[in-house]
Amino acid sequence: MGEAVDIDDAKTARFQEKRERILEAATLLINRHGLKGLTFVDVAEKVGLNTTSVTYYFRRKEMLAAAVLHRTLDRIETLVDSGAREADPKARVRAYVTANFELHARILRGEDAPIAILSDIRAMKPPLRTELLDRYLLIFRKLRGYFGLPADDRQRALTTARAHALLQNMFWLIAWLP
């Protein structure tokens, strides 16, 4: 009985490891060529599989792209959540920016998986685009919360602008860091 569990665990571990390799390859390809340039052939070639093997994990290119973008949003949300634990706006922003630079340094050293550039979310078709944009909006609102609840429309516009500038600058670290 225990042997069957070990075999199942090994299969699950192998499945997850291959899935992660596929996601990493797709992330790099999306960052280089955009969503329209993502192909199963290129992903398969990058991970040493055949195209049929890639479709075992992701039936359609759109599903693979959505998984890549969701994984990136997961990681960004974790960074936003870690900053939110700080006591005041400056400390929250400092923690969030520091965590972003640390993540990107690990990525550049090959110690962490790459994250996708999110600008191509708009190239996705509904309902995947809607799902991804809703997720992005949730993360944006969490980050805007770093600056407290706005007292009026002017304050709301200011906190929205701050959050937008901060989020966009951190998203584009991948493009402007060496």
N, CA, C and O atoms as a DFTB+ gen file, in Angstrom:
712 C
 N C O
     1  1       0.820      -1.205       0.000
     2  2       0.000       0.000       0.000
     3  2       0.861       1.266       0.000
     4  3       0.612       2.182      -0.783
     5  1       1.875       1.322       0.876
     6  2       2.759       2.480       0.934
     7  2       3.520       2.677      -0.356
     8  3       3.824       3.809      -0.731
     9  1       3.836       1.575      -1.049
    10  2       4.569       1.665      -2.313
    11  2       3.739       2.376      -3.374
    12  3       4.272       3.164      -4.155
    13  1       2.438       2.104      -3.406
    14  2       1.554       2.758      -4.376
    15  2       1.515       4.263      -4.130
    16  3       1.512       5.051      -5.075
    17  1       1.486       4.657      -2.866
    18  2       1.482       6.078      -2.534
    19  2       2.787       6.718      -2.996
    20  3       2.776       7.817      -3.551
    21  1       3.914       6.036      -2.771
    22  2       5.205       6.568      -3.201
    23  2       5.257       6.741      -4.715
    24  3       5.776       7.739      -5.214
    25  1       4.716       5.766      -5.444
    26  2       4.684       5.846      -6.902
    27  2       3.811       7.017      -7.337
    28  3       4.183       7.779      -8.229
    29  1       2.640       7.159      -6.698
    30  2       1.756       8.282      -7.022
    31  2       2.435       9.617      -6.719
    32  3       2.336      10.563      -7.500
    33  1       3.128       9.686      -5.574
    34  2       3.840      10.918      -5.222
    35  2       4.922      11.239      -6.246
    36  3       5.105      12.397      -6.621
    37  1       5.637      10.212      -6.698
    38  2       6.687      10.415      -7.700
    39  2       6.085      10.896      -9.015
    40  3       6.634      11.784      -9.667
    41  1       4.950      10.304      -9.402
    42  2       4.280      10.737     -10.634
    43  2       3.826      12.187     -10.508
    44  3       3.988      12.985     -11.431
    45  1       3.256      12.513      -9.356
    46  2       2.796      13.883      -9.124
    47  2       3.977      14.851      -9.146
    48  3       3.884      15.933      -9.726
    49  1       5.081      14.466      -8.517
    50  2       6.268      15.325      -8.498
    51  2       6.814      15.516      -9.914
    52  3       7.184      16.628     -10.290
    53  1       6.864      14.450     -10.690
    54  2       7.342      14.553     -12.076
    55  2       6.408      15.427     -12.900
    56  3       6.854      16.254     -13.695
    57  1       5.099      15.236     -12.700
    58  2       4.107      16.045     -13.411
    59  2       4.331      17.523     -13.097
    60  3       4.395      18.352     -14.005
    61  1       4.450      17.851     -11.810
    62  2       4.629      19.249     -11.403
    63  2       5.940      19.825     -11.932
    64  3       5.993      20.980     -12.354
    65  1       6.998      19.011     -11.907
    66  2       8.299      19.481     -12.382
    67  2       8.244      19.800     -13.875
    68  3       8.766      20.828     -14.307
    69  1       7.626      18.938     -14.656
    70  2       7.497      19.196     -16.098
    71  2       6.596      20.396     -16.354
    72  3       6.873      21.217     -17.228
    73  1       5.521      20.491     -15.588
    74  2       4.603      21.620     -15.747
    75  2       5.332      22.934     -15.468
    76  3       5.168      23.909     -16.202
    77  1       6.131      22.955     -14.412
    78  2       6.902      24.156     -14.084
    79  2       7.894      24.504     -15.188
    80  3       8.051      25.676     -15.533
    81  1       8.562      23.502     -15.742
    82  2       9.499      23.748     -16.842
    83  2       8.776      24.339     -18.047
    84  3       9.289      25.241     -18.708
    85  1       7.579      23.824     -18.326
    86  2       6.775      24.349     -19.438
    87  2       6.386      25.804     -19.163
    88  3       6.485      26.653     -20.049
    89  1       5.944      26.088     -17.937
    90  2       5.557      27.457     -17.582
    91  2       6.747      28.416     -17.667
    92  3       6.606      29.541     -18.145
    93  1       7.911      27.972     -17.205
    94  2       9.100      28.827     -17.278
    95  2       9.478      29.117     -18.731
    96  3       9.786      30.256     -19.083
    97  1       9.452      28.084     -19.567
    98  2       9.774      28.278     -20.985
    99  2       8.766      29.220     -21.637
   100  3       9.145      30.113     -22.395
   101  1       7.496      29.021     -21.344
   102  2       6.454      29.878     -21.920
   103  2       6.606      31.320     -21.434
   104  3       6.376      32.259     -22.196
   105  1       6.991      31.495     -20.177
   106  2       7.214      32.840     -19.644
   107  2       8.309      33.554     -20.430
   108  3       8.145      34.702     -20.842
   109  1       9.417      32.866     -20.629
   110  2      10.524      33.465     -21.387
   111  2      10.102      33.815     -22.808
   112  3      10.464      34.871     -23.328
   113  1       9.338      32.926     -23.431
   114  2       8.886      33.178     -24.803
   115  2       7.894      34.337     -24.872
   116  3       7.955      35.150     -25.794
   117  1       6.984      34.417     -23.906
   118  2       6.039      35.542     -23.859
   119  2       6.805      36.850     -23.673
   120  3       6.505      37.848     -24.328
   121  1       7.790      36.842     -22.783
   122  2       8.569      38.062     -22.545
   123  2       9.349      38.488     -23.786
   124  3       9.554      39.679     -24.018
   125  1       9.773      37.532     -24.563
   126  2      10.577      37.826     -25.755
   127  2       9.715      38.166     -26.971
   128  3      10.038      39.083     -27.725
   129  1       8.606      37.419     -27.164
   130  2       7.831      37.533     -28.407
   131  2       6.381      37.978     -28.212
   132  3       5.669      38.178     -29.196
   133  1       5.933      38.135     -26.983
   134  2       4.535      38.459     -26.729
   135  2       3.659      37.217     -26.831
   136  3       4.120      36.151     -27.238
   137  1       2.394      37.367     -26.457
   138  2       1.471      36.221     -26.485
   139  2       1.271      35.683     -27.892
   140  3       1.155      34.475     -28.096
   141  1       1.232      36.577     -28.846
   142  2       1.003      36.124     -30.228
   143  2       2.169      35.291     -30.748
   144  3       1.987      34.463     -31.641
   145  1       3.359      35.500     -30.203
   146  2       4.533      34.752     -30.631
   147  2       4.749      33.449     -29.881
   148  3       5.692      32.713     -30.171
   149  1       3.882      33.158     -28.916
   150  2       3.999      31.916     -28.138
   151  2       3.459      30.748     -28.954
   152  3       2.321      30.785     -29.422
   153  1       4.277      29.712     -29.122
   154  2       3.817      28.503     -29.822
   155  2       4.182      27.273     -29.013
   156  3       5.178      27.266     -28.290
   157  1       3.369      26.233     -29.139
   158  2       3.673      24.964     -28.482
   159  2       4.988      24.387     -29.001
   160  3       5.745      23.779     -28.244
   161  1       5.253      24.575     -30.272
   162  2       6.491      24.052     -30.868
   163  2       7.703      24.659     -30.161
   164  3       8.631      23.940     -29.790
   165  1       7.697      25.979     -29.973
   166  2       8.823      26.645     -29.307
   167  2       8.944      26.226     -27.846
   168  3      10.047      26.001     -27.349
   169  1       7.807      26.123     -27.161
   170  2       7.826      25.695     -25.760
   171  2       8.391      24.281     -25.667
   172  3       9.276      24.013     -24.855
   173  1       7.881      23.387     -26.494
   174  2       8.334      21.991     -26.477
   175  2       9.834      21.912     -26.737
   176  3      10.550      21.171     -26.064
   177  1      10.299      22.670     -27.705
   178  2      11.725      22.668     -28.040
   179  2      12.564      23.146     -26.859
   180  3      13.623      22.585     -26.576
   181  1      12.092      24.177     -26.177
   182  2      12.826      24.764     -25.054
   183  2      12.942      23.802     -23.868
   184  3      13.929      23.844     -23.134
   185  1      11.942      22.938     -23.677
   186  2      11.968      22.019     -22.526
   187  2      12.324      20.587     -22.908
   188  3      12.352      19.703     -22.052
   189  1      12.594      20.358     -24.181
   190  2      12.999      19.026     -24.613
   191  2      11.872      18.011     -24.648
   192  3      12.088      16.825     -24.398
   193  1      10.676      18.473     -24.958
   194  2       9.519      17.589     -25.092
   195  2       8.991      17.699     -26.517
   196  3       9.437      18.542     -27.295
   197  1       8.034      16.835     -26.846
   198  2       7.360      17.021     -28.130
   199  2       6.081      17.820     -27.893
   200  3       5.634      17.968     -26.756
   201  1       5.512      18.320     -28.946
   202  2       4.332      19.185     -28.850
   203  2       3.167      18.474     -28.178
   204  3       2.426      19.087     -27.410
   205  1       3.000      17.196     -28.458
   206  2       1.913      16.426     -27.841
   207  2       2.061      16.399     -26.327
   208  3       1.069      16.469     -25.601
   209  1       3.292      16.298     -25.851
   210  2       3.525      16.298     -24.404
   211  2       3.102      17.619     -23.779
   212  3       2.531      17.638     -22.689
   213  1       3.379      18.718     -24.461
   214  2       2.980      20.030     -23.936
   215  2       1.462      20.122     -23.879
   216  3       0.911      20.655     -22.916
   217  1       0.775      19.605     -24.904
   218  2      -0.691      19.675     -24.911
   219  2      -1.309      18.758     -23.860
   220  3      -2.480      18.923     -23.519
   221  1      -0.561      17.811     -23.348
   222  2      -1.034      16.991     -22.229
   223  2      -1.232      17.876     -20.997
   224  3      -2.169      17.675     -20.224
   225  1      -0.355      18.842     -20.821
   226  2      -0.419      19.745     -19.668
   227  2      -1.350      20.932     -19.906
   228  3      -2.035      21.388     -18.990
   229  1      -1.367      21.421     -21.126
   230  2      -2.186      22.586     -21.489
   231  2      -2.792      22.323     -22.861
   232  3      -2.080      22.301     -23.865
   233  1      -4.103      22.124     -22.903
   234  2      -4.762      21.741     -24.159
   235  2      -4.664      22.791     -25.252
   236  3      -4.564      22.466     -26.435
   237  1      -4.695      24.059     -24.843
   238  2      -4.650      25.140     -25.830
   239  2      -3.603      26.172     -25.415
   240  3      -3.274      26.314     -24.237
   241  1      -3.104      26.871     -26.396
   242  2      -2.100      27.907     -26.149
   243  2      -2.630      28.954     -25.166
   244  3      -1.889      29.445     -24.315
   245  1      -3.902      29.288     -25.287
   246  2      -4.503      30.289     -24.407
   247  2      -4.492      29.829     -22.951
   248  3      -4.322      30.634     -22.036
   249  1      -4.673      28.530     -22.750
   250  2      -4.652      27.996     -21.383
   251  2      -3.236      28.082     -20.803
   252  3      -3.061      28.396     -19.626
   253  1      -2.247      27.807     -21.621
   254  2      -0.852      27.937     -21.189
   255  2      -0.538      29.397     -20.866
   256  3       0.042      29.690     -19.821
   257  1      -0.912      30.298     -21.743
   258  2      -0.658      31.722     -21.514
   259  2      -1.355      32.199     -20.240
   260  3      -0.765      32.937     -19.451
   261  1      -2.595      31.786     -20.037
   262  2      -3.329      32.178     -18.828
   263  2      -2.637      31.638     -17.583
   264  3      -2.549      32.340     -16.576
   265  1      -2.146      30.406     -17.636
   266  2      -1.439      29.821     -16.489
   267  2      -0.171      30.613     -16.177
   268  3       0.144      30.853     -15.011
   269  1       0.552      31.017     -17.213
   270  2       1.757      31.833     -17.026
   271  2       1.386      33.158     -16.360
   272  3       2.036      33.573     -15.400
   273  1       0.358      33.815     -16.859
   274  2      -0.036      35.120     -16.328
   275  2      -0.595      35.000     -14.914
   276  3      -0.332      35.859     -14.073
   277  1      -1.363      33.946     -14.642
   278  2      -1.860      33.728     -13.273
   279  2      -0.703      33.482     -12.315
   280  3      -0.702      33.987     -11.192
   281  1       0.279      32.708     -12.757
   282  2       1.433      32.439     -11.899
   283  2       2.165      33.741     -11.585
   284  3       2.590      33.951     -10.450
   285  1       2.315      34.605     -12.568
   286  2       2.952      35.899     -12.331
   287  2       2.117      36.735     -11.369
   288  3       2.661      37.348     -10.450
   289  1       0.811      36.766     -11.567
   290  2      -0.062      37.518     -10.659
   291  2      -0.002      36.956      -9.244
   292  3      -0.046      37.718      -8.279
   293  1       0.099      35.631      -9.104
   294  2       0.256      35.017      -7.775
   295  2       1.496      35.572      -7.081
   296  3       1.459      35.949      -5.910
   297  1       2.576      35.613      -7.822
   298  2       3.835      36.066      -7.241
   299  2       3.786      37.552      -6.900
   300  3       4.300      37.964      -5.860
   301  1       3.179      38.350      -7.754
   302  2       3.056      39.785      -7.479
   303  2       2.161      40.008      -6.265
   304  3       2.450      40.852      -5.417
   305  1       1.075      39.249      -6.190
   306  2       0.177      39.392      -5.039
   307  2       0.896      39.040      -3.741
   308  3       0.669      39.689      -2.719
   309  1       1.746      38.037      -3.762
   310  2       2.529      37.680      -2.577
   311  2       3.422      38.843      -2.158
   312  3       3.551      39.133      -0.968
   313  1       4.038      39.509      -3.133
   314  2       4.877      40.673      -2.831
   315  2       4.046      41.809      -2.235
   316  3       4.454      42.444      -1.263
   317  1       2.884      42.058      -2.824
   318  2       1.996      43.115      -2.322
   319  2       1.540      42.779      -0.899
   320  3       1.534      43.647      -0.026
   321  1       1.162      41.528      -0.672
   322  2       0.713      41.110       0.662
   323  2       1.824      41.246       1.698
   324  3       1.562      41.613       2.844
   325  1       3.061      40.954       1.303
   326  2       4.165      41.074       2.265
   327  2       4.379      42.533       2.663
   328  3       4.653      42.820       3.828
   329  1       4.260      43.444       1.721
   330  2       4.391      44.862       2.047
   331  2       3.249      45.366       2.912
   332  3       3.439      46.248       3.749
   333  1       2.070      44.810       2.709
   334  2       0.878      45.262       3.444
   335  2       0.988      45.006       4.947
   336  3       0.253      45.610       5.729
   337  1       1.887      44.129       5.355
   338  2       2.039      43.807       6.785
   339  2       2.747      44.920       7.566
   340  3       2.735      44.928       8.797
   341  1       3.353      45.845       6.848
   342  2       4.103      46.916       7.513
   343  2       3.154      47.949       8.116
   344  3       1.979      48.018       7.755
   345  1       3.684      48.747       9.038
   346  2       2.854      49.626       9.861
   347  2       2.377      50.902       9.177
   348  3       1.288      51.389       9.482
   349  1       3.164      51.449       8.263
   350  2       2.782      52.729       7.667
   351  2       3.085      52.719       6.169
   352  3       3.792      51.836       5.684
   353  1       2.549      53.705       5.431
   354  2       2.717      53.712       3.972
   355  2       4.173      53.646       3.499
   356  3       4.488      52.878       2.590
   357  1       5.061      54.439       4.105
   358  2       6.464      54.424       3.672
   359  2       7.087      53.051       3.884
   360  3       7.808      52.556       3.017
   361  1       6.819      52.444       5.009
   362  2       7.373      51.111       5.294
   363  2       6.781      50.067       4.349
   364  3       7.482      49.150       3.923
   365  1       5.498      50.201       4.019
   366  2       4.861      49.267       3.077
   367  2       5.511      49.366       1.700
   368  3       5.862      48.357       1.089
   369  1       5.663      50.596       1.226
   370  2       6.275      50.803      -0.089
   371  2       7.715      50.296      -0.073
   372  3       8.136      49.612      -1.005
   373  1       8.469      50.619       0.966
   374  2       9.858      50.172       1.065
   375  2       9.936      48.642       1.031
   376  3      10.764      48.079       0.315
   377  1       9.088      47.980       1.792
   378  2       9.099      46.511       1.829
   379  2       8.731      45.928       0.467
   380  3       9.342      44.959       0.018
   381  1       7.747      46.509      -0.178
   382  2       7.308      46.025      -1.493
   383  2       8.400      46.221      -2.547
   384  3       8.687      45.307      -3.320
   385  1       9.003      47.396      -2.579
   386  2      10.064      47.673      -3.554
   387  2      11.265      46.762      -3.290
   388  3      11.827      46.187      -4.223
   389  1      11.653      46.632      -2.034
   390  2      12.778      45.758      -1.683
   391  2      12.502      44.323      -2.102
   392  3      13.368      43.671      -2.686
   393  1      11.318      43.831      -1.814
   394  2      10.959      42.455      -2.189
   395  2      10.999      42.271      -3.704
   396  3      11.422      41.220      -4.185
   397  1      10.568      43.272      -4.456
   398  2      10.623      43.202      -5.922
   399  2      12.060      43.139      -6.424
   400  3      12.387      42.317      -7.280
   401  1      12.919      44.006      -5.892
   402  2      14.315      43.988      -6.325
   403  2      14.987      42.671      -5.947
   404  3      15.787      42.138      -6.716
   405  1      14.664      42.147      -4.770
   406  2      15.226      40.854      -4.362
   407  2      14.762      39.736      -5.294
   408  3      15.559      38.885      -5.689
   409  1      13.482      39.737      -5.645
   410  2      12.968      38.730      -6.572
   411  2      13.681      38.830      -7.918
   412  3      14.124      37.818      -8.461
   413  1      13.792      40.020      -8.447
   414  2      14.427      40.185      -9.755
   415  2      15.913      39.827      -9.713
   416  3      16.453      39.310     -10.691
   417  1      16.569      40.097      -8.596
   418  2      17.975      39.688      -8.461
   419  2      18.084      38.164      -8.480
   420  3      18.977      37.612      -9.123
   421  1      17.177      37.483      -7.777
   422  2      17.185      36.011      -7.792
   423  2      16.917      35.483      -9.198
   424  3      17.545      34.517      -9.631
   425  1      15.991      36.111      -9.905
   426  2      15.685      35.695     -11.282
   427  2      16.924      35.869     -12.160
   428  3      17.269      34.973     -12.931
   429  1      17.590      37.012     -12.048
   430  2      18.777      37.277     -12.866
   431  2      19.916      36.311     -12.559
   432  3      20.705      35.973     -13.442
   433  1      20.000      35.863     -11.291
   434  2      21.036      34.888     -10.918
   435  2      20.631      33.456     -11.259
   436  3      21.416      32.526     -11.074
   437  1      19.408      33.279     -11.756
   438  2      18.931      31.938     -12.084
   439  2      18.479      31.143     -10.877
   440  3      18.372      29.918     -10.944
   441  1      18.212      31.826      -9.772
   442  2      17.802      31.169      -8.533
   443  2      16.291      31.114      -8.371
   444  3      15.786      30.467      -7.453
   445  1      15.574      31.783      -9.248
   446  2      14.117      31.815      -9.170
   447  2      13.564      31.817     -10.590
   448  3      14.231      32.233     -11.538
   449  1      12.344      31.348     -10.709
   450  2      11.689      31.287     -12.021
   451  2      11.370      32.698     -12.508
   452  3      11.108      33.589     -11.700
   453  1      11.391      32.903     -13.815
   454  2      11.063      34.225     -14.360
   455  2       9.584      34.556     -14.162
   456  3       8.750      33.674     -13.958
   457  1       9.288      35.846     -14.228
   458  2       7.893      36.279     -14.216
   459  2       7.586      36.902     -15.571
   460  3       8.474      37.413     -16.254
   461  1       6.333      36.851     -15.940
   462  2       5.919      37.339     -17.259
   463  2       5.634      38.835     -17.225
   464  3       5.186      39.379     -16.216
   465  1       5.903      39.477     -18.343
   466  2       5.471      40.858     -18.536
   467  2       3.963      40.800     -18.779
   468  3       3.489      40.056     -19.637
   469  1       3.227      41.588     -18.021
   470  2       1.763      41.477     -18.024
   471  2       1.065      42.315     -19.091
   472  3      -0.161      42.264     -19.197
   473  1       1.793      43.065     -19.867
   474  2       1.141      43.983     -20.802
   475  2       0.285      43.278     -21.844
   476  3      -0.597      43.898     -22.439
   477  1       0.531      41.990     -22.075
   478  2      -0.255      41.268     -23.079
   479  2      -1.555      40.673     -22.538
   480  3      -2.254      39.965     -23.262
   481  1      -1.886      40.948     -21.289
   482  2      -3.173      40.454     -20.780
   483  2      -4.295      40.894     -21.709
   484  3      -5.228      40.138     -21.980
   485  1      -4.192      42.106     -22.185
   486  2      -5.260      42.634     -23.051
   487  2      -5.373      41.868     -24.368
   488  3      -6.393      41.968     -25.049
   489  1      -4.340      41.105     -24.738
   490  2      -4.394      40.308     -25.969
   491  2      -5.165      39.000     -25.774
   492  3      -5.493      38.317     -26.744
   493  1      -5.451      38.660     -24.522
   494  2      -6.218      37.442     -24.242
   495  2      -7.680      37.684     -24.615
   496  3      -8.148      38.822     -24.647
   497  1      -8.379      36.611     -24.892
   498  2      -9.804      36.706     -25.221
   499  2     -10.633      36.388     -23.978
   500  3     -10.201      35.628     -23.111
   501  1     -11.838      36.982     -23.900
   502  2     -12.735      36.624     -22.806
   503  2     -13.065      35.137     -22.883
   504  3     -13.092      34.595     -23.988
   505  1     -13.308      34.474     -21.813
   506  2     -13.374      34.955     -20.431
   507  2     -12.015      35.015     -19.727
   508  3     -11.930      35.539     -18.616
   509  1     -10.953      34.490     -20.346
   510  2      -9.642      34.491     -19.693
   511  2      -9.157      35.909     -19.417
   512  3      -8.631      36.177     -18.337
   513  1      -9.322      36.818     -20.369
   514  2      -8.896      38.205     -20.172
   515  2      -9.638      38.825     -18.989
   516  3      -9.032      39.494     -18.153
   517  1     -10.933      38.602     -18.923
   518  2     -11.738      39.164     -17.833
   519  2     -11.254      38.646     -16.486
   520  3     -11.111      39.408     -15.530
   521  1     -11.005      37.353     -16.423
   522  2     -10.521      36.722     -15.192
   523  2      -9.169      37.321     -14.774
   524  3      -8.963      37.637     -13.602
   525  1      -8.266      37.473     -15.724
   526  2      -6.942      38.028     -15.429
   527  2      -7.019      39.501     -15.039
   528  3      -6.332      39.931     -14.112
   529  1      -7.842      40.274     -15.733
   530  2      -7.983      41.693     -15.395
   531  2      -8.636      41.881     -14.031
   532  3      -8.269      42.792     -13.289
   533  1      -9.598      41.030     -13.697
   534  2     -10.215      41.091     -12.364
   535  2      -9.171      40.815     -11.283
   536  3      -9.148      41.466     -10.239
   537  1      -8.323      39.851     -11.554
   538  2      -7.254      39.504     -10.613
   539  2      -6.273      40.667     -10.467
   540  3      -5.867      41.007      -9.356
   541  1      -5.899      41.268     -11.585
   542  2      -5.003      42.426     -11.569
   543  2      -5.623      43.560     -10.746
   544  3      -4.944      44.195      -9.939
   545  1      -6.909      43.804     -10.959
   546  2      -7.604      44.868     -10.233
   547  2      -7.602      44.607      -8.727
   548  3      -7.431      45.537      -7.939
   549  1      -7.788      43.374      -8.329
   550  2      -7.733      43.014      -6.911
   551  2      -6.355      43.347      -6.330
   552  3      -6.256      43.923      -5.247
   553  1      -5.305      42.986      -7.048
   554  2      -3.945      43.269      -6.590
   555  2      -3.716      44.775      -6.534
   556  3      -3.127      45.283      -5.580
   557  1      -4.181      45.483      -7.552
   558  2      -4.049      46.942      -7.577
   559  2      -4.730      47.559      -6.356
   560  3      -4.169      48.450      -5.717
   561  1      -5.919      47.094      -6.035
   562  2      -6.650      47.650      -4.883
   563  2      -5.920      47.363      -3.578
   564  3      -5.898      48.207      -2.681
   565  1      -5.324      46.180      -3.464
   566  2      -4.537      45.870      -2.268
   567  2      -3.368      46.846      -2.144
   568  3      -3.088      47.356      -1.059
   569  1      -2.692      47.098      -3.259
   570  2      -1.558      48.007      -3.237
   571  2      -2.015      49.433      -2.929
   572  3      -1.355      50.149      -2.176
   573  1      -3.116      49.836      -3.496
   574  2      -3.653      51.174      -3.212
   575  2      -3.968      51.305      -1.720
   576  3      -3.875      52.394      -1.154
   577  1      -4.337      50.202      -1.096
   578  2      -4.603      50.194       0.341
   579  2      -3.382      50.527       1.187
   580  3      -3.529      50.880       2.357
   581  1      -2.188      50.425       0.628
   582  2      -0.969      50.823       1.341
   583  2      -1.075      52.257       1.841
   584  3      -0.506      52.600       2.877
   585  1      -1.807      53.097       1.103
   586  2      -1.838      54.527       1.369
   587  2      -3.027      54.953       2.223
   588  3      -3.251      56.147       2.422
   589  1      -3.788      53.989       2.727
   590  2      -4.920      54.274       3.592
   591  2      -6.197      54.543       2.815
   592  3      -6.196      54.634       1.588
   593  1      -7.282      54.669       3.561
   594  2      -8.579      54.945       2.949
   595  2      -8.661      56.424       2.585
   596  3      -8.384      57.283       3.423
   597  1      -9.035      56.726       1.362
   598  2      -9.123      58.134       0.952
   599  2     -10.313      58.827       1.619
   600  3     -11.385      58.242       1.778
   601  1     -10.100      60.078       2.001
   602  2     -11.150      60.853       2.662
   603  2     -12.128      61.461       1.665
   604  3     -13.287      61.706       2.001
   605  1     -11.665      61.705       0.440
   606  2     -12.516      62.341      -0.565
   607  2     -12.041      61.932      -1.964
   608  3     -11.108      61.142      -2.106
   609  1     -12.693      62.480      -2.989
   610  2     -12.344      62.122      -4.370
   611  2     -10.914      62.524      -4.731
   612  3     -10.224      61.797      -5.446
   613  1     -10.478      63.664      -4.244
   614  2      -9.117      64.116      -4.530
   615  2      -8.103      63.148      -3.932
   616  3      -7.134      62.770      -4.589
   617  1      -8.328      62.759      -2.709
   618  2      -7.431      61.815      -2.034
   619  2      -7.461      60.450      -2.733
   620  3      -6.432      59.787      -2.861
   621  1      -8.634      60.046      -3.177
   622  2      -8.755      58.771      -3.900
   623  2      -7.955      58.815      -5.205
   624  3      -7.280      57.848      -5.557
   625  1      -8.035      59.937      -5.916
   626  2      -7.266      60.089      -7.155
   627  2      -5.763      60.036      -6.865
   628  3      -5.002      59.449      -7.633
   629  1      -5.343      60.642      -5.769
   630  2      -3.930      60.641      -5.394
   631  2      -3.451      59.232      -5.033
   632  3      -2.389      58.807      -5.488
   633  1      -4.221      58.510      -4.226
   634  2      -3.807      57.145      -3.860
   635  2      -3.827      56.221      -5.080
   636  3      -2.997      55.319      -5.193
   637  1      -4.769      56.449      -5.983
   638  2      -4.823      55.657      -7.220
   639  2      -3.586      55.928      -8.070
   640  3      -2.984      54.995      -8.600
   641  1      -3.206      57.186      -8.205
   642  2      -2.017      57.543      -8.990
   643  2      -0.754      56.960      -8.363
   644  3       0.106      56.437      -9.071
   645  1      -0.640      57.048      -7.045
   646  2       0.528      56.480      -6.355
   647  2       0.620      54.971      -6.588
   648  3       1.680      54.442      -6.921
   649  1      -0.497      54.305      -6.408
   650  2      -0.509      52.846      -6.579
   651  2      -0.180      52.465      -8.017
   652  3       0.576      51.525      -8.261
   653  1      -0.747      53.195      -8.958
   654  2      -0.491      52.910     -10.369
   655  2       0.995      53.092     -10.700
   656  3       1.597      52.235     -11.347
   657  1       1.577      54.197     -10.263
   658  2       2.994      54.460     -10.543
   659  2       3.883      53.389      -9.909
   660  3       4.821      52.902     -10.539
   661  1       3.590      53.034      -8.686
   662  2       4.385      52.023      -7.986
   663  2       4.276      50.664      -8.666
   664  3       5.285      50.010      -8.929
   665  1       3.069      50.252      -8.942
   666  2       2.847      48.943      -9.560
   667  2       3.493      48.866     -10.939
   668  3       4.158      47.880     -11.257
   669  1       3.307      49.885     -11.749
   670  2       3.878      49.874     -13.097
   671  2       5.405      49.856     -13.074
   672  3       6.031      49.146     -13.860
   673  1       5.996      50.630     -12.183
   674  2       7.458      50.627     -12.099
   675  2       7.997      49.268     -11.675
   676  3       9.033      48.830     -12.175
   677  1       7.321      48.613     -10.779
   678  2       7.773      47.286     -10.357
   679  2       7.512      46.239     -11.443
   680  3       8.321      45.327     -11.614
   681  1       6.411      46.348     -12.172
   682  2       6.146      45.420     -13.282
   683  2       7.261      45.480     -14.317
   684  3       7.662      44.457     -14.873
   685  1       7.748      46.667     -14.565
   686  2       8.713      46.842     -15.647
   687  2      10.163      46.685     -15.210
   688  3      11.067      46.925     -16.010
   689  1      10.410      46.290     -13.965
   690  2      11.787      46.009     -13.547
   691  2      12.451      45.026     -14.499
   692  3      13.624      45.171     -14.845
   693  1      11.692      44.033     -14.913
   694  2      12.220      43.000     -15.800
   695  2      12.773      43.595     -17.091
   696  3      13.700      43.042     -17.683
   697  1      12.214      44.705     -17.523
   698  2      12.638      45.317     -18.780
   699  2      13.810      46.282     -18.594
   700  3      14.651      46.404     -19.485
   701  1      13.876      46.964     -17.457
   702  2      14.910      47.983     -17.342
   703  2      16.072      47.617     -16.441
   704  3      17.033      48.382     -16.350
   705  1      16.020      46.470     -15.770
   706  2      17.195      46.003     -15.030
   707  2      18.111      45.236     -15.981
   708  3      17.638      44.581     -16.910
   709  1      19.424      45.317     -15.746
   710  2      20.350      44.587     -16.641
   711  2      20.195      43.078     -16.509
   712  3      20.893      42.324     -17.186
